[in-house]
Amino acid sequence: MVSVVWATVNERANLPELVGRLRALSLPPWEVVVVDDGSTDGTREYLTELAGSDPRFHTIFHDGKQTTLRAQCQGIGASSGRFLVIMDADLQHPPESIPALVAALDGGAALAVGSRYAAGGSPGPRPMVRAFISRTAEMVAWLRLPEARRVSDPVSGFFAFRREVFQPLDPTYRGYKLLLFLLVMNGARPVGEVGFAFAPRTGGESKLTQGLGFVRVFLRELALARRFRRSLRRAATARP
């Protein structure tokens, strides 16, 4: 079983195409767990109808807005697959790359990262300021988190992992980059990369804090990942 987790907020314009493209893929048995945080554009109604007609789709609805990190962790907790795929529901992450991520796990990787910079990947068109902030965040991650140096795109939001890699996070943690924590959880286990072309958003609304707000959230999130890393190392040292 492959479990795909989507965190949504007002993605009604994108979901029908995403669902159609997912259904067209050649995959092992799969399910989708969608965690929606207070959508008001018809997303919830669409998901309710979808889950009623296709038992592979499961929904979790929140009235209040929470960060992507928390929503994704809740989706992971509600999933049942041996392999898990985390991706955005806004069509910026191509579902056609899911089989390659699953194949990387099936081939021995414990964590497979969809990378904009690996062979066959592309960051796509983006404003110069956004490109600068993104590349700076990647360099800071490489500098501050040793595990991040194993991949070319440590702030990717598109990745897959084996269930045994995941360890529950403190529910007070907030942020947008679950991959930082997954890299720490994964430790020295094998890592694979799959290049993908990042597509521009054409509908819906971004859930990611922009500009300097993103910088503040990212630095706080990176500090949490380092704290989590220290807690795992202390636990390993104390283990008989």
PLY file of the C-alpha trace (Angstrom):
ply
format ascii 1.0
element vertex 240
property float x
property float y
property float z
element edge 239
property int vertex1
property int vertex2
end_header
0.00 0.00 0.00
1.20 3.49 -0.92
-0.28 6.34 1.14
-0.31 9.80 -0.43
-0.81 12.74 1.95
-2.17 16.11 0.82
-2.58 19.18 3.06
-5.16 21.47 1.47
-6.53 24.98 1.88
-8.80 26.24 -0.90
-7.62 23.90 -3.68
-10.98 23.28 -5.39
-9.63 24.55 -8.72
-6.75 22.07 -8.72
-8.13 18.88 -7.18
-10.12 17.42 -10.12
-7.07 17.48 -12.40
-4.80 16.15 -9.66
-7.17 13.28 -8.88
-7.51 12.41 -12.55
-3.75 12.34 -13.09
-3.24 10.23 -9.97
-5.83 7.69 -11.07
-4.06 7.33 -14.43
-0.78 6.21 -12.81
0.50 2.65 -12.64
1.01 2.13 -8.91
0.67 -0.56 -6.25
-2.57 -0.35 -4.23
-2.83 3.20 -2.93
-4.82 5.57 -0.75
-4.93 9.34 -0.34
-5.33 11.03 3.04
-6.37 14.68 2.68
-6.10 17.03 5.66
-8.04 20.21 4.95
-7.73 23.31 7.10
-10.82 25.47 6.82
-11.30 25.67 3.04
-14.19 27.91 1.97
-14.04 27.54 -1.84
-15.86 24.23 -2.24
-12.81 22.04 -1.51
-14.54 20.28 1.39
-17.68 19.58 -0.58
-15.63 18.15 -3.45
-13.56 15.97 -1.09
-16.65 14.71 0.73
-18.23 13.64 -2.55
-14.94 12.12 -3.73
-14.48 10.07 -0.55
-18.06 8.89 -0.78
-17.57 7.53 -4.30
-13.99 6.25 -4.04
-12.96 4.45 -0.80
-9.29 5.11 -1.54
-9.75 8.75 -0.48
-9.96 9.69 3.21
-10.54 13.15 4.67
-9.69 14.98 7.88
-11.33 18.40 8.28
-10.13 21.21 10.57
-12.04 24.44 11.04
-8.96 26.39 12.12
-5.83 26.92 10.06
-2.70 25.05 11.08
0.69 24.89 9.40
1.47 22.36 6.67
3.84 20.49 8.99
1.07 19.70 11.49
-1.44 18.78 8.80
1.02 16.42 7.13
1.87 14.74 10.43
-1.83 14.18 11.06
-2.22 12.71 7.60
0.69 10.35 8.22
-0.86 9.25 11.49
-4.15 8.44 9.75
-2.55 6.55 6.85
-1.92 2.82 6.59
0.61 2.40 3.76
4.07 0.90 4.01
5.34 3.68 1.74
4.24 7.30 2.20
4.33 10.12 -0.33
4.10 13.76 0.77
3.20 16.31 -1.88
1.30 19.54 -2.45
-2.18 19.45 -3.95
-1.70 22.56 -6.11
-0.26 20.78 -9.21
3.21 22.22 -8.59
4.38 18.70 -7.72
3.67 16.39 -10.68
1.93 13.18 -9.60
3.64 11.48 -12.55
6.83 11.46 -10.44
5.21 9.32 -7.71
6.05 5.97 -9.42
9.74 6.95 -9.55
9.73 7.86 -5.84
8.02 4.57 -4.98
10.52 2.68 -7.17
13.40 4.32 -5.28
11.96 3.04 -1.98
11.29 -0.37 -3.46
14.92 -0.42 -4.62
16.28 0.03 -1.11
16.09 3.75 -0.25
14.46 4.60 3.07
13.82 8.19 1.95
13.38 9.41 -1.64
13.42 13.16 -2.27
11.83 14.84 -5.25
14.51 17.34 -6.24
14.34 20.36 -8.51
18.11 20.13 -8.93
18.68 16.41 -9.55
18.98 15.03 -13.09
15.80 15.78 -15.01
14.63 18.38 -12.49
13.92 22.08 -12.83
12.91 24.84 -10.38
10.71 26.33 -13.09
10.10 30.04 -13.63
10.13 32.09 -10.43
10.78 35.71 -9.42
14.40 36.56 -8.65
13.64 37.41 -5.01
11.88 34.09 -4.44
14.75 32.21 -6.10
17.27 34.02 -3.88
15.32 33.24 -0.69
14.89 29.60 -1.69
18.56 29.04 -2.53
19.65 30.84 0.65
17.36 28.58 2.72
18.94 25.52 1.08
22.45 26.73 1.86
21.54 27.49 5.47
20.03 24.01 5.79
23.24 22.43 4.45
25.29 24.53 6.86
23.23 23.93 9.99
21.89 20.41 9.50
24.44 17.72 8.55
21.77 15.32 7.29
20.59 17.93 4.77
23.93 17.68 2.94
22.91 14.28 1.60
20.38 15.77 -0.84
20.42 18.52 -3.45
17.02 19.97 -2.46
16.70 19.89 1.35
13.66 22.19 1.41
11.63 20.18 -1.11
7.99 19.57 -0.28
7.79 16.45 -2.48
9.23 13.23 -1.07
8.50 9.64 -0.06
9.68 7.46 2.80
9.24 4.08 4.45
6.87 4.09 7.39
9.51 2.86 9.85
11.52 6.05 9.27
8.86 8.35 10.71
8.85 9.31 14.38
6.09 11.47 15.89
6.93 15.14 16.34
6.03 17.38 19.24
2.50 18.65 18.44
3.59 22.19 19.31
6.01 22.25 16.35
4.87 24.53 13.54
6.28 25.03 10.07
6.25 24.01 6.42
9.30 21.82 5.80
8.67 18.30 7.08
11.63 17.07 5.00
14.08 18.71 7.43
12.76 16.47 10.20
12.57 13.40 7.93
16.24 13.80 7.05
17.07 13.76 10.76
14.77 10.78 11.41
16.30 8.90 8.50
19.82 9.21 9.88
22.31 7.10 7.92
19.71 5.03 6.04
19.93 5.10 2.21
18.55 8.19 0.47
17.48 8.49 -3.16
16.65 11.49 -5.35
14.20 11.85 -8.22
14.37 14.92 -10.42
11.09 16.72 -11.11
10.07 19.95 -12.82
8.41 22.35 -10.39
5.30 23.78 -12.08
3.91 27.30 -11.54
0.69 27.57 -9.56
-2.32 28.30 -11.77
-5.17 28.18 -9.24
-5.97 28.15 -5.53
-3.90 29.99 -2.95
-0.46 29.38 -1.55
-0.25 28.04 2.03
3.38 29.08 2.41
4.32 32.29 4.20
6.10 34.55 1.74
9.09 36.92 1.86
10.66 37.79 5.19
7.86 35.96 6.97
9.06 32.73 5.36
12.64 33.47 6.47
11.54 33.83 10.12
9.44 30.67 10.03
12.16 28.70 8.25
14.89 29.69 10.71
12.64 28.77 13.63
11.80 25.47 11.96
15.46 24.71 11.32
16.18 25.34 15.00
13.41 22.88 15.90
14.93 20.29 13.55
18.30 20.71 15.28
16.61 20.36 18.68
14.87 17.21 17.46
18.21 15.89 16.23
19.76 16.42 19.67
16.86 14.62 21.35
17.28 11.62 19.05
21.01 11.49 19.76
20.42 11.67 23.51
17.90 8.86 23.27
20.35 6.74 21.26
23.10 7.35 23.81
20.85 6.39 26.72
19.65 3.21 25.02
21.35 0.11 26.49
0 1
1 2
2 3
3 4
4 5
5 6
6 7
7 8
8 9
9 10
10 11
11 12
12 13
13 14
14 15
15 16
16 17
17 18
18 19
19 20
20 21
21 22
22 23
23 24
24 25
25 26
26 27
27 28
28 29
29 30
30 31
31 32
32 33
33 34
34 35
35 36
36 37
37 38
38 39
39 40
40 41
41 42
42 43
43 44
44 45
45 46
46 47
47 48
48 49
49 50
50 51
51 52
52 53
53 54
54 55
55 56
56 57
57 58
58 59
59 60
60 61
61 62
62 63
63 64
64 65
65 66
66 67
67 68
68 69
69 70
70 71
71 72
72 73
73 74
74 75
75 76
76 77
77 78
78 79
79 80
80 81
81 82
82 83
83 84
84 85
85 86
86 87
87 88
88 89
89 90
90 91
91 92
92 93
93 94
94 95
95 96
96 97
97 98
98 99
99 100
100 101
101 102
102 103
103 104
104 105
105 106
106 107
107 108
108 109
109 110
110 111
111 112
112 113
113 114
114 115
115 116
116 117
117 118
118 119
119 120
120 121
121 122
122 123
123 124
124 125
125 126
126 127
127 128
128 129
129 130
130 131
131 132
132 133
133 134
134 135
135 136
136 137
137 138
138 139
139 140
140 141
141 142
142 143
143 144
144 145
145 146
146 147
147 148
148 149
149 150
150 151
151 152
152 153
153 154
154 155
155 156
156 157
157 158
158 159
159 160
160 161
161 162
162 163
163 164
164 165
165 166
166 167
167 168
168 169
169 170
170 171
171 172
172 173
173 174
174 175
175 176
176 177
177 178
178 179
179 180
180 181
181 182
182 183
183 184
184 185
185 186
186 187
187 188
188 189
189 190
190 191
191 192
192 193
193 194
194 195
195 196
196 197
197 198
198 199
199 200
200 201
201 202
202 203
203 204
204 205
205 206
206 207
207 208
208 209
209 210
210 211
211 212
212 213
213 214
214 215
215 216
216 217
217 218
218 219
219 220
220 221
221 222
222 223
223 224
224 225
225 226
226 227
227 228
228 229
229 230
230 231
231 232
232 233
233 234
234 235
235 236
236 237
237 238
238 239
